[in-house]
Amino acid sequence: MSERKLFAHELEARLDELLLLSLRQRSAAEPAALLEALPRETQDRVLHWAGVAAQTSDDLGWLIASLAAERASGLGAQLDDWVRAGLDAYDRSGLAATRKALNEFAETHAARVRHSQEGIDFATVEGRLSRFLQALDGRALKLASGPKAWTDSETLWLPERLDVAPDVVGNQRLYKVMAALLWAQTRFGSFNIDPEPELELWPDRERGLRWFAVFEAMRLEACIGVELPGLARDIALLRGPWPGKLAAVAESLARPRATAADSLACMAELRRVGAGDTPIIPHIGVMDPVAARRVRAARIARELAVVRRALNVIAATDTKPGAAENSDYPPLAAEGELQVPDPQADLLALPPAAREAAKSLMQDLGELPPEALHAAGPGAWQPVDGGDESMTPGVTTQPDAFYDEWDYRRGSWRHGWCHLYEMTAPVGRHEWVDEVRTRHAHLIRSIRRRFEALRGEDKPQKRQFDGEEIDLDAQVDARADRMSGAEPSPRLFIHRRRIERSLAVMFMVDMSGSTKGWVNDAERESLVLLCEAIEALGDSYAIYGFSGWTRTHCDIYPVKRFADRYDAATRQRIAGIEARDYTRMGVAVRHLSGLLMRQNTRHKLLVTLSDGRPDDYGDEYRGRYGIEDTRRALLEAREKGIRSYCVTIDRHGADYLPQLYGPAHYSVIDDAKKLPQKIAEIYRKLTG
């Protein structure tokens, strides 16, 4: 690439081409004149970002280009983050908010540059910290910047800039440790106890709060050490040893059953003997228990309502005879003052939002309170006729989840971009499954025999000290070693070990419109054969369909959850799988990977049945954008320990599947009719 700086007339022409300014009766002469003085690398970056922004909106592209011409020289290496902050503001609030966000970012950056050259901005680590928090257990937390590090138990605030450590890497590490400790406050119950009675006894409340934060940090570091020992080592390394006079207290609070009440007891003892100044430890933020209690109380009330409404629906559906016959309003459990017969079991069947609410309640309260296990009462929920109609665009229905999406052009996330709905899977004719089982009876018997053999198979372990068989390869090597004067290995036997299968499999079925016809029939027949085979094997498995229409309408259809049996209802849902809309694949991978991760098995496998590449209606998801987002989602799954595999009927799949799944993690089937015969064999090879 040439290093020659572009002249103003060249820049003006490039901007006109990117932003179609001549059609909009705008002139790029002024920004081009400003850009002419900048280095070629900066000129290219501004042109790049103007083009990226213009793909979202022409006005956004013009705003980025015109402001970048003014700000680029002062922003330096922060130019990319400056643009990303603007694009993120546009996604959330529109063009006016974008201009405000860009100006604020630039002004804050200028002030910080004047302040320090060694520090790091929150904006530069926000994306990485968000992914770090997503990977941790517990309720989802928001991340924001503020003047100090603290949490109200739903949002973590971190300083807008850190320049405590002597270098950038040290400040990045400090950000991570701060976030981890604030997460631990929400995860391990720092706000599940009221500290006010103890704080009222302190003549200086702020000093009392600082000591409470120190003692809680001692306890929480020990809690982190149990679940995340690597992270605990990083914290300890950053912190250094506790002050000598606090070492015994730290050891006491590191007990496995220590709670926030023990931290308050330490405060009481310190108050009795006379509290000195709190040690200065940079990664320990401040605590505001009043704000946290207020947020916690509102959350508990909100989540109690969510859980009770969901249990009410389950109770009404399951316990009222003839409920399904009432086409208008199935009776509610609370109408008859009934209690849910087995609420703990019903929690497994809750929709995702209610399950998350139940988990959050248990995190706040240690267990589900009794009032959560009673139905919500008359009128709390009414069914909506026609599930599909309720989800048509324009109808305001709260999604079950929001997911970030990776924008390769920006090199950053679009936060909360995809709206995911977990829909009720339609049912089909039960006779259809019987017809498939009859038509493939011979094949099913053959597959079941092979799978049953796999279940009872012993795995040979070679080169053992003892075993049931002689290892000829080891014997040959040992003899060669003796003849050459080397000491032979004593591992000369083969030991056969019974295979203990600990596997959960998620089948992700493409229900896009392109599967209509033969492909849809082949997918459904394949699932019937797979279920018949896996039932013989005893693996835990689930089947979900996915389709959708733009990022605001990403649908997931539970055909068989992990807890469901392969019964008549499941078979009817398999028969009901039908072609629908488009294939926004990344959000489906993220959602189903999350469900798969909740399975307590040693191995986890995500298998995709599809007929084409990621695709969606009318936006940028087609082409490289969709492939890059899906690839990113699969990498996230791999980082969680999930193996992914794709079986596709797209004859052009070899063009892009290696990029998504790797060279050996997909199969291309050129004829949809062959899919049912192939799929069970592919599964056997994957899990054998």
C-alpha positions as CSV (number, residue, x, y, z in Angstrom):
1,M,0.0,0.0,0.0
2,S,1.3,3.4,-0.9
3,E,2.4,5.7,1.9
4,R,1.7,8.8,-0.1
5,K,-0.7,11.1,1.6
6,L,-3.9,11.7,-0.3
7,F,-4.6,15.2,-1.5
8,A,-7.8,17.0,-0.6
9,H,-9.4,16.5,-4.0
10,E,-8.7,12.7,-3.8
11,L,-10.1,12.5,-0.3
12,E,-13.2,14.5,-1.4
13,A,-13.7,12.0,-4.3
14,R,-13.3,9.0,-2.0
15,L,-15.8,10.4,0.5
16,D,-18.2,11.2,-2.2
17,E,-18.0,7.7,-3.4
18,L,-18.4,6.1,0.0
19,L,-21.2,8.4,1.2
20,L,-22.9,9.3,-2.1
21,L,-22.7,12.9,-1.1
22,S,-23.3,14.3,-4.6
23,L,-26.7,12.6,-4.5
24,R,-27.5,14.2,-1.2
25,Q,-26.3,17.6,-2.3
26,R,-23.5,17.7,0.3
27,S,-19.8,18.6,-0.2
28,A,-16.9,16.8,1.4
29,A,-14.6,19.7,0.6
30,E,-14.2,20.9,4.2
31,P,-13.5,17.5,5.9
32,A,-11.2,16.5,3.0
33,A,-9.2,19.7,3.5
34,L,-8.8,18.8,7.2
35,L,-7.8,15.2,6.4
36,E,-5.2,16.2,3.9
37,A,-2.8,17.2,6.7
38,L,-3.0,13.8,8.4
39,P,-0.7,10.8,7.9
40,R,-1.8,8.4,5.2
41,E,-2.5,5.7,7.8
42,T,-5.0,8.0,9.6
43,Q,-6.6,9.0,6.3
44,D,-7.2,5.4,5.5
45,R,-8.7,4.6,8.9
46,V,-11.1,7.6,8.6
47,L,-12.1,6.4,5.2
48,H,-12.5,2.9,6.4
49,W,-14.8,3.9,9.3
50,A,-16.8,6.2,7.2
51,G,-17.5,3.3,4.9
52,V,-18.4,1.0,7.8
53,A,-20.8,3.6,9.3
54,A,-22.4,4.3,5.9
55,Q,-23.4,0.6,5.6
56,T,-25.6,1.3,8.6
57,S,-26.8,4.8,7.7
58,D,-25.6,7.4,5.2
59,D,-26.2,10.1,7.8
60,L,-24.1,8.2,10.3
61,G,-21.3,7.8,7.8
62,W,-21.3,11.5,7.1
63,L,-21.3,12.3,10.9
64,I,-18.3,10.0,11.5
65,A,-16.4,11.3,8.5
66,S,-16.9,15.0,9.3
67,L,-16.2,14.7,13.0
68,A,-13.2,12.4,12.5
69,A,-11.6,14.9,10.2
70,E,-11.7,17.3,13.2
71,R,-10.8,14.9,15.9
72,A,-8.5,12.3,14.4
73,S,-5.2,14.0,15.1
74,G,-6.0,14.4,18.8
75,L,-7.5,10.9,19.2
76,G,-4.4,9.1,17.8
77,A,-4.7,5.3,18.6
78,Q,-8.1,5.9,20.2
79,L,-9.7,6.7,16.9
80,D,-11.1,3.2,16.5
81,D,-12.6,3.1,20.0
82,W,-14.0,6.6,19.4
83,V,-15.8,5.4,16.3
84,R,-17.0,2.2,18.1
85,A,-18.4,4.3,20.9
86,G,-20.3,6.3,18.4
87,L,-21.7,3.3,16.6
88,D,-22.7,1.7,19.8
89,A,-24.6,4.9,20.8
90,Y,-26.3,4.9,17.4
91,D,-27.5,1.3,17.9
92,R,-28.9,2.2,21.2
93,S,-30.3,5.7,20.8
94,G,-30.0,7.1,17.3
95,L,-28.0,9.9,15.5
96,A,-28.4,12.7,18.1
97,A,-27.0,10.4,20.8
98,T,-24.1,9.5,18.5
99,R,-22.9,13.0,18.1
100,K,-23.1,13.5,21.9
101,A,-21.2,10.3,22.6
102,L,-18.5,11.1,20.1
103,N,-17.9,14.6,21.5
104,E,-17.9,13.3,25.1
105,F,-15.4,10.5,24.2
106,A,-13.1,12.9,22.5
107,E,-13.2,15.5,25.3
108,T,-12.7,12.9,28.0
109,H,-9.8,11.4,26.0
110,A,-8.1,14.8,25.6
111,A,-8.4,15.4,29.4
112,R,-6.9,12.0,30.2
113,V,-4.1,12.4,27.8
114,R,-3.2,15.5,29.6
115,H,-3.4,13.7,32.9
116,S,-1.4,10.5,32.2
117,Q,0.3,8.7,29.4
118,E,0.5,5.3,31.3
119,G,-3.2,4.8,32.3
120,I,-6.0,3.0,30.4
121,D,-9.5,4.0,29.7
122,F,-12.6,2.0,30.7
123,A,-13.8,2.2,27.1
124,T,-10.7,0.2,25.9
125,V,-11.4,-2.7,28.2
126,E,-15.2,-2.6,28.4
127,G,-15.7,-5.3,25.7
128,R,-13.2,-7.7,27.2
129,L,-14.6,-7.2,30.7
130,S,-18.1,-7.8,29.4
131,R,-17.2,-11.1,28.0
132,F,-15.3,-12.0,31.2
133,L,-18.4,-11.3,33.3
134,Q,-20.6,-13.3,30.9
135,A,-18.4,-16.3,31.5
136,L,-18.9,-16.1,35.2
137,D,-21.6,-17.8,37.2
138,G,-24.6,-16.0,38.6
139,R,-27.1,-13.4,37.3
140,A,-26.2,-11.3,34.3
141,L,-24.6,-8.0,35.3
142,K,-24.4,-4.7,33.5
143,L,-21.1,-2.8,33.2
144,A,-20.7,0.9,33.3
145,S,-18.1,3.6,34.1
146,G,-18.3,6.0,37.0
147,P,-16.1,7.9,39.4
148,K,-15.5,4.8,41.7
149,A,-15.7,1.0,41.7
150,W,-18.9,-0.2,43.3
151,T,-22.0,-2.3,42.6
152,D,-25.7,-2.1,43.4
153,S,-25.9,-5.9,42.7
154,E,-27.1,-5.4,39.1
155,T,-24.6,-3.0,37.6
156,L,-20.9,-2.9,38.1
157,W,-19.4,0.6,38.0
158,L,-15.7,0.8,37.3
159,P,-13.5,4.0,37.2
160,E,-13.5,5.7,33.8
161,R,-9.7,5.5,33.8
162,L,-7.0,3.8,35.8
163,D,-3.4,4.9,36.0
164,V,-2.5,3.2,39.3
165,A,-0.2,0.6,37.9
166,P,3.1,1.7,36.3
167,D,2.1,0.4,32.8
168,V,-1.0,-0.3,30.7
169,V,-0.9,-4.1,31.3
170,G,-0.9,-3.6,35.0
171,N,-3.9,-1.3,34.8
172,Q,-5.7,-3.7,32.5
173,R,-5.2,-6.4,35.2
174,L,-6.4,-4.1,37.9
175,Y,-9.6,-3.5,36.0
176,K,-10.2,-7.2,35.7
177,V,-9.6,-7.8,39.4
178,M,-11.9,-5.0,40.4
179,A,-14.7,-6.4,38.2
180,A,-14.1,-9.9,39.7
181,L,-14.4,-8.7,43.3
182,L,-17.6,-6.7,42.6
183,W,-19.0,-9.7,40.8
184,A,-18.2,-11.8,43.9
185,Q,-20.1,-9.4,46.1
186,T,-23.2,-10.2,44.1
187,R,-22.5,-13.9,43.8
188,F,-21.5,-14.7,47.4
189,G,-24.0,-12.7,49.4
190,S,-22.4,-9.5,50.5
191,F,-25.8,-7.8,50.3
192,N,-27.8,-10.6,51.8
193,I,-27.4,-9.2,55.2
194,D,-28.2,-5.7,56.6
195,P,-25.0,-4.1,58.0
196,E,-26.8,-1.0,59.3
197,P,-27.1,-2.1,62.9
198,E,-23.3,-2.5,63.1
199,L,-22.6,0.7,61.0
200,E,-24.8,2.8,63.3
201,L,-22.3,2.0,66.2
202,W,-19.4,3.5,64.3
203,P,-18.7,7.2,64.9
204,D,-17.5,7.5,61.4
205,R,-19.9,5.6,59.0
206,E,-17.6,5.9,56.0
207,R,-14.7,4.4,57.9
208,G,-17.0,1.5,58.9
209,L,-18.0,0.9,55.3
210,R,-14.3,0.9,54.3
211,W,-13.5,-1.8,56.9
212,F,-16.6,-3.8,55.8
213,A,-15.3,-3.7,52.2
214,V,-11.8,-4.9,53.3
215,F,-13.2,-7.8,55.4
216,E,-15.6,-8.8,52.6
217,A,-12.7,-8.7,50.2
218,M,-10.8,-11.2,52.4
219,R,-13.8,-13.5,52.4
220,L,-14.7,-13.1,48.8
221,E,-11.2,-13.8,47.6
222,A,-11.4,-17.2,49.4
223,C,-14.8,-17.8,47.7
224,I,-13.3,-17.0,44.3
225,G,-10.4,-19.4,45.1
226,V,-12.8,-22.3,45.4
227,E,-14.5,-21.8,42.0
228,L,-11.8,-19.9,40.1
229,P,-8.4,-20.7,41.6
230,G,-6.5,-19.1,38.7
231,L,-8.3,-15.8,39.1
232,A,-7.7,-16.0,42.9
233,R,-4.0,-16.3,42.2
234,D,-4.1,-13.2,40.0
235,I,-5.8,-11.3,42.7
236,A,-3.4,-12.4,45.4
237,L,-0.4,-11.6,43.1
238,L,-1.8,-8.1,42.5
239,R,-2.6,-7.5,46.1
240,G,0.5,-8.9,47.7
241,P,0.4,-10.1,51.3
242,W,-2.3,-8.8,53.7
243,P,-0.9,-6.4,56.3
244,G,0.6,-8.4,59.2
245,K,-2.0,-7.3,61.8
246,L,-4.8,-8.5,59.5
247,A,-3.3,-11.9,58.5
248,A,-5.2,-13.8,61.2
249,V,-8.5,-12.1,60.3
250,A,-8.0,-13.0,56.6
251,E,-7.3,-16.6,57.5
252,S,-10.5,-16.7,59.6
253,L,-12.7,-15.2,56.9
254,A,-11.3,-17.7,54.4
255,R,-13.2,-20.5,56.1
256,P,-15.4,-22.4,53.7
257,R,-18.6,-21.5,55.5
258,A,-17.8,-17.8,56.3
259,T,-20.5,-15.3,55.4
260,A,-21.0,-11.6,55.4
261,A,-22.2,-11.9,59.0
262,D,-18.6,-13.0,59.9
263,S,-17.3,-9.9,58.3
264,L,-19.6,-7.8,60.4
265,A,-18.4,-9.7,63.5
266,C,-14.9,-8.8,62.6
267,M,-16.0,-5.2,62.3
268,A,-17.6,-5.4,65.8
269,E,-14.4,-6.8,67.3
270,L,-12.3,-4.1,65.5
271,R,-14.6,-1.4,66.8
272,R,-14.2,-2.8,70.3
273,V,-10.4,-2.7,70.3
274,G,-10.2,0.5,68.3
275,A,-10.1,0.8,64.6
276,G,-7.2,2.4,62.8
277,D,-7.0,3.6,59.3
278,T,-8.1,1.1,56.6
279,P,-5.2,-0.3,54.5
280,I,-5.0,1.2,51.0
281,I,-5.7,-1.7,48.5
282,P,-6.3,-0.4,45.0
283,H,-8.6,-3.2,43.8
284,I,-11.1,-2.9,46.6
285,G,-13.9,-0.5,45.7
286,V,-16.5,1.1,47.9
287,M,-19.7,-0.4,49.2
288,D,-23.2,1.3,49.2
289,P,-25.4,-1.2,51.0
290,V,-28.4,1.2,51.0
291,A,-28.5,1.4,47.2
292,A,-27.8,-2.4,46.9
293,R,-30.7,-3.2,49.3
294,R,-33.1,-1.0,47.4
295,V,-32.2,-2.6,44.1
296,R,-32.3,-6.1,45.7
297,A,-35.7,-5.6,47.1
298,A,-37.1,-4.4,43.8
299,R,-35.5,-7.3,42.0
300,I,-36.8,-9.9,44.5
301,A,-40.4,-8.5,44.1
302,R,-40.0,-8.5,40.3
303,E,-38.6,-12.0,40.0
304,L,-41.1,-13.5,42.5
305,A,-43.8,-12.3,40.2
306,V,-42.1,-13.8,37.1
307,V,-41.7,-17.2,38.8
308,R,-45.2,-17.3,40.2
309,R,-46.7,-16.4,36.9
310,A,-44.7,-19.1,35.1
311,L,-45.6,-21.7,37.8
312,N,-49.2,-20.7,37.4
313,V,-49.2,-21.4,33.7
314,I,-47.6,-24.8,34.3
315,A,-50.0,-25.7,37.1
316,A,-53.0,-24.7,35.0
317,T,-51.8,-26.6,32.0
318,D,-50.9,-29.7,33.9
319,T,-53.5,-30.0,36.7
320,K,-56.8,-28.9,35.2
321,P,-58.6,-31.6,33.4
322,G,-59.9,-30.4,30.1
323,A,-57.7,-27.2,30.1
324,A,-56.6,-27.7,26.6
325,E,-60.3,-27.8,25.5
326,N,-60.9,-24.2,26.6
327,S,-59.8,-22.2,23.6
328,D,-60.2,-18.9,25.3
329,Y,-58.7,-19.0,28.8
330,P,-57.4,-22.2,30.3
331,P,-58.1,-22.1,34.0
332,L,-55.4,-20.8,36.3
333,A,-54.2,-22.8,39.3
334,A,-54.9,-20.0,41.7
335,E,-58.5,-19.8,40.8
336,G,-59.1,-22.9,42.8
337,E,-56.6,-21.9,45.5
338,L,-54.4,-24.8,44.4
339,Q,-50.8,-25.1,45.2
340,V,-48.3,-26.3,42.6
341,P,-48.0,-30.0,43.3
342,D,-44.2,-30.3,42.7
343,P,-42.8,-26.9,42.2
344,Q,-39.1,-27.8,42.4
345,A,-39.7,-30.3,39.5
346,D,-41.7,-27.7,37.6
347,L,-38.7,-25.3,37.8
348,L,-37.0,-27.4,35.2
349,A,-39.8,-26.8,32.8
350,L,-39.9,-23.0,33.3
351,P,-39.3,-20.8,30.3
352,P,-35.8,-19.2,30.2
353,A,-36.7,-15.9,31.7
354,A,-38.5,-17.5,34.7
355,R,-35.6,-20.0,35.2
356,E,-33.1,-17.1,35.3
357,A,-35.4,-15.3,37.8
358,A,-35.6,-18.4,40.0
359,K,-31.8,-18.7,39.9
360,S,-31.4,-15.1,40.8
361,L,-33.9,-15.5,43.7
362,M,-31.8,-18.4,45.1
363,Q,-28.7,-16.3,44.8
364,D,-30.3,-13.5,46.8
365,L,-32.2,-15.7,49.3
366,G,-30.3,-19.0,49.4
367,E,-33.5,-20.8,48.3
368,L,-36.8,-20.1,46.7
369,P,-39.1,-18.5,49.3
370,P,-42.4,-20.4,49.9
371,E,-44.5,-17.5,48.3
372,A,-42.6,-18.1,45.0
373,L,-44.0,-21.7,45.0
374,H,-47.6,-20.6,44.9
375,A,-49.5,-19.7,41.8
376,A,-49.8,-15.9,41.0
377,G,-53.5,-15.6,41.3
378,P,-56.4,-14.9,39.0
379,G,-55.7,-12.7,36.0
380,A,-52.0,-12.9,36.3
381,W,-51.7,-14.5,32.9
382,Q,-53.9,-15.1,29.9
383,P,-53.1,-17.0,26.9
384,V,-52.7,-15.3,23.5
385,D,-54.4,-17.0,20.6
386,G,-52.1,-18.0,17.8
387,G,-48.5,-18.0,19.0
388,D,-47.2,-16.9,15.7
389,E,-49.5,-13.9,15.5
390,S,-48.4,-12.6,18.8
391,M,-44.9,-12.4,17.5
392,T,-45.5,-10.5,14.3
393,P,-43.4,-7.4,13.9
394,G,-44.8,-4.4,15.6
395,V,-46.3,-6.2,18.5
396,T,-44.6,-5.2,21.7
397,T,-43.7,-8.4,23.4
398,Q,-40.7,-8.7,25.7
399,P,-38.1,-11.0,24.3
400,D,-36.9,-13.9,26.4
401,A,-33.3,-12.8,26.0
402,F,-31.0,-10.3,24.3
403,Y,-27.7,-11.3,22.8
404,D,-24.7,-9.4,21.6
405,E,-23.6,-9.8,18.0
406,W,-20.1,-9.6,16.6
407,D,-19.6,-7.0,13.9
408,Y,-16.3,-7.8,12.2
409,R,-16.2,-4.5,10.4
410,R,-16.2,-2.6,13.6
411,G,-14.1,-5.2,15.4
412,S,-16.5,-4.9,18.4
413,W,-19.8,-6.1,19.7
414,R,-23.2,-4.7,19.1
415,H,-24.6,-4.9,22.6
416,G,-28.1,-6.5,23.1
417,W,-28.5,-6.5,19.3
418,C,-30.5,-9.7,18.8
419,H,-33.9,-10.2,20.4
420,L,-34.5,-13.9,21.0
421,Y,-37.9,-15.5,21.6
422,E,-38.4,-19.0,22.8
423,M,-41.5,-20.1,20.9
424,T,-43.8,-23.0,21.3
425,A,-42.9,-25.7,18.9
426,P,-45.8,-26.6,16.6
427,V,-47.1,-30.2,16.5
428,G,-47.7,-32.3,13.5
429,R,-49.5,-35.5,12.7
430,H,-48.5,-38.4,15.1
431,E,-49.2,-40.8,12.2
432,W,-46.3,-39.3,10.3
433,V,-43.7,-40.6,12.8
434,D,-45.3,-44.0,12.7
435,E,-45.0,-44.0,9.0
436,V,-41.3,-43.1,9.2
437,R,-40.6,-45.8,11.7
438,T,-42.4,-48.4,9.6
439,R,-40.6,-47.3,6.4
440,H,-37.2,-47.4,8.0
441,A,-37.9,-50.3,10.4
442,H,-35.0,-52.3,9.1
443,L,-32.6,-49.4,9.2
444,I,-33.7,-48.5,12.8
445,R,-33.1,-52.1,14.0
446,S,-29.6,-52.1,12.4
447,I,-28.7,-48.7,13.9
448,R,-30.0,-49.7,17.3
449,R,-27.9,-52.9,17.3
450,R,-24.8,-50.9,16.5
451,F,-25.5,-48.3,19.1
452,E,-26.2,-50.9,21.8
453,A,-22.9,-52.4,21.0
454,L,-21.3,-49.0,21.4
455,R,-22.9,-48.6,24.8
456,G,-21.3,-51.8,26.1
457,E,-18.0,-51.4,24.4
458,D,-14.7,-51.6,26.4
459,K,-11.9,-49.2,25.6
460,P,-8.4,-50.8,25.4
461,Q,-5.7,-48.9,27.3
462,K,-2.4,-49.8,25.9
463,R,1.1,-49.9,27.6
464,Q,-0.2,-50.6,31.1
465,F,1.7,-52.2,34.0
466,D,-0.9,-55.0,34.1
467,G,-4.0,-56.0,32.2
468,E,-6.0,-58.7,30.5
469,E,-4.0,-58.9,27.3
470,I,-0.3,-58.7,26.2
471,D,0.5,-55.5,24.3
472,L,2.5,-56.8,21.4
473,D,3.6,-53.4,20.3
474,A,5.0,-52.7,23.7
475,Q,6.7,-56.1,23.8
476,V,8.4,-55.4,20.5
477,D,9.6,-52.0,21.7
478,A,10.8,-53.5,25.0
479,R,12.8,-56.2,23.1
480,A,14.3,-53.6,20.8
481,D,15.3,-51.6,23.9
482,R,17.0,-54.6,25.5
483,M,18.9,-55.5,22.4
484,S,20.1,-51.9,22.1
485,G,21.2,-51.8,25.7
486,A,18.4,-49.4,26.8
487,E,16.2,-50.0,29.8
488,P,12.9,-51.5,28.6
489,S,9.5,-50.1,29.8
490,P,7.6,-52.3,32.2
491,R,4.3,-51.2,30.7
492,L,3.6,-54.4,28.6
493,F,-0.1,-55.0,29.0
494,I,-3.5,-53.9,27.7
495,H,-6.2,-53.1,30.2
496,R,-9.8,-52.9,29.0
497,R,-11.9,-50.2,30.7
498,R,-15.6,-50.0,30.4
499,I,-16.6,-46.7,28.7
500,E,-18.6,-44.4,31.0
501,R,-20.5,-42.2,28.7
502,S,-21.1,-38.7,30.1
503,L,-22.3,-36.8,27.1
504,A,-25.0,-34.2,26.4
505,V,-25.9,-33.4,22.7
506,M,-27.8,-30.4,21.4
507,F,-29.2,-30.7,17.9
508,M,-29.7,-27.3,16.3
509,V,-32.1,-27.7,13.4
510,D,-32.3,-25.1,10.6
511,M,-36.0,-24.2,10.0
512,S,-35.3,-21.5,7.4
513,G,-37.5,-21.1,4.4
514,S,-34.9,-22.8,2.1
515,T,-35.5,-26.1,3.9
516,K,-39.0,-26.3,2.6
517,G,-39.8,-29.6,0.8
518,W,-37.3,-32.5,0.6
519,V,-34.8,-30.9,3.0
520,N,-37.4,-30.5,5.7
521,D,-38.7,-34.0,5.2
522,A,-35.1,-35.3,5.4
523,E,-34.4,-33.3,8.6
524,R,-37.5,-34.7,10.3
525,E,-36.8,-38.3,9.3
526,S,-33.2,-37.9,10.4
527,L,-34.3,-36.7,13.8
528,V,-36.7,-39.7,14.2
529,L,-33.8,-42.1,13.4
530,L,-31.5,-40.3,15.7
531,C,-33.9,-40.4,18.6
532,E,-34.5,-44.1,18.1
533,A,-30.7,-44.7,18.1
534,I,-29.8,-42.4,21.0
535,E,-32.5,-43.9,23.1
536,A,-30.7,-47.2,22.8
537,L,-27.4,-45.5,23.7
538,G,-28.7,-43.5,26.7
539,D,-27.1,-40.2,25.9
540,S,-28.7,-37.0,27.1
541,Y,-29.9,-35.0,24.1
542,A,-32.1,-32.1,23.1
543,I,-33.5,-30.8,19.8
544,Y,-34.2,-27.1,19.1
545,G,-35.2,-25.5,15.8
546,F,-34.2,-22.0,14.9
547,S,-35.4,-19.4,12.4
548,G,-36.3,-15.8,12.4
549,W,-36.8,-12.5,10.7
550,T,-34.2,-9.8,11.3
551,R,-32.3,-9.3,14.5
552,T,-35.5,-8.2,16.4
553,H,-37.2,-11.5,15.8
554,C,-34.9,-14.5,16.4
555,D,-36.9,-17.6,17.2
556,I,-36.0,-20.8,19.0
557,Y,-38.4,-23.8,19.0
558,P,-37.9,-26.4,21.7
559,V,-38.7,-29.7,20.0
560,K,-37.2,-31.8,22.8
561,R,-35.6,-30.3,25.9
562,F,-33.0,-32.3,27.8
563,A,-35.6,-33.1,30.5
564,D,-38.2,-34.2,28.0
565,R,-38.8,-37.9,27.1
566,Y,-39.0,-39.2,23.6
567,D,-42.7,-39.7,23.9
568,A,-45.7,-39.1,21.8
569,A,-45.6,-35.3,22.4
570,T,-42.0,-35.1,21.3
571,R,-42.6,-37.2,18.2
572,Q,-45.5,-34.8,17.3
573,R,-43.2,-31.8,17.7
574,I,-40.6,-33.5,15.4
575,A,-43.4,-34.1,12.9
576,G,-44.4,-30.4,13.2
577,I,-40.9,-29.0,12.2
578,E,-41.5,-26.8,9.2
579,A,-39.7,-24.3,7.1
580,R,-40.2,-20.7,8.2
581,D,-38.1,-17.6,7.7
582,Y,-34.3,-17.0,7.7
583,T,-31.1,-18.3,9.3
584,R,-29.5,-15.9,11.8
585,M,-27.2,-18.5,13.2
586,G,-25.0,-16.7,15.7
587,V,-27.7,-15.9,18.2
588,A,-29.0,-19.5,18.0
589,V,-25.5,-20.9,18.7
590,R,-25.1,-18.6,21.7
591,H,-28.5,-19.4,23.2
592,L,-28.3,-23.2,22.7
593,S,-24.7,-23.3,23.9
594,G,-25.9,-21.7,27.1
595,L,-28.5,-24.3,27.5
596,L,-26.0,-27.0,26.8
597,M,-23.5,-25.7,29.3
598,R,-26.1,-26.2,32.1
599,Q,-25.9,-30.0,31.6
600,N,-23.8,-31.7,34.2
601,T,-21.9,-34.0,31.8
602,R,-18.2,-34.3,31.0
603,H,-18.6,-33.9,27.2
604,K,-20.9,-31.5,25.4
605,L,-21.6,-31.6,21.6
606,L,-23.5,-29.1,19.5
607,V,-24.7,-30.6,16.1
608,T,-26.2,-28.3,13.5
609,L,-28.5,-29.6,10.7
610,S,-28.6,-27.1,8.0
611,D,-29.0,-26.6,4.3
612,G,-27.0,-23.3,3.8
613,R,-24.9,-20.5,5.1
614,P,-26.0,-17.9,7.7
615,D,-28.5,-15.6,6.2
616,D,-31.2,-13.1,7.2
617,Y,-33.6,-10.7,5.6
618,G,-32.8,-7.3,4.4
619,D,-29.8,-6.4,6.6
620,E,-26.1,-6.9,6.6
621,Y,-26.2,-10.5,8.0
622,R,-25.9,-11.9,4.6
623,G,-22.4,-12.6,3.3
624,R,-19.3,-12.2,5.4
625,Y,-21.0,-10.5,8.3
626,G,-23.1,-13.6,9.1
627,I,-20.2,-16.0,8.7
628,E,-18.0,-13.9,11.0
629,D,-20.6,-13.6,13.7
630,T,-21.4,-17.4,13.5
631,R,-17.7,-18.2,13.6
632,R,-17.3,-16.0,16.7
633,A,-20.3,-17.7,18.4
634,L,-18.8,-21.2,17.6
635,L,-15.4,-20.0,19.0
636,E,-17.2,-18.9,22.2
637,A,-18.8,-22.3,22.5
638,R,-15.4,-24.0,22.0
639,E,-13.9,-21.8,24.7
640,K,-16.6,-23.2,27.0
641,G,-15.6,-26.8,26.2
642,I,-18.4,-27.5,23.6
643,R,-17.5,-29.4,20.5
644,S,-19.4,-28.3,17.4
645,Y,-20.2,-30.2,14.2
646,C,-22.3,-29.4,11.2
647,V,-24.2,-31.6,8.8
648,T,-25.2,-29.7,5.8
649,I,-27.0,-30.4,2.5
650,D,-25.5,-27.3,0.9
651,R,-23.3,-28.6,-2.0
652,H,-21.4,-25.3,-1.7
653,G,-20.8,-25.8,2.0
654,A,-17.2,-26.7,1.6
655,D,-16.6,-23.0,0.6
656,Y,-17.4,-21.6,4.0
657,L,-17.8,-24.5,6.5
658,P,-14.0,-25.0,7.1
659,Q,-13.9,-21.3,8.2
660,L,-16.8,-21.9,10.6
661,Y,-16.2,-25.3,12.0
662,G,-12.7,-26.3,11.1
663,P,-11.6,-28.7,8.3
664,A,-12.7,-31.9,10.1
665,H,-15.9,-30.8,11.8
666,Y,-18.5,-30.9,9.2
667,S,-20.1,-33.2,6.6
668,V,-21.6,-32.2,3.3
669,I,-24.3,-34.4,1.9
670,D,-25.2,-33.7,-1.7
671,D,-28.6,-35.4,-1.7
672,A,-31.3,-34.7,1.0
673,K,-32.6,-38.2,0.6
674,K,-29.3,-39.6,1.9
675,L,-29.5,-37.6,5.1
676,P,-31.5,-40.0,7.2
677,Q,-29.2,-42.9,6.3
678,K,-26.0,-40.8,7.0
679,I,-26.9,-38.9,10.2
680,A,-26.9,-41.8,12.6
681,E,-23.6,-43.1,11.3
682,I,-22.1,-39.6,11.7
683,Y,-23.4,-39.4,15.3
684,R,-21.9,-42.8,16.1
685,K,-18.5,-41.7,14.8
686,L,-18.7,-38.4,16.7
687,T,-19.5,-40.0,20.0
688,G,-18.0,-43.4,19.7
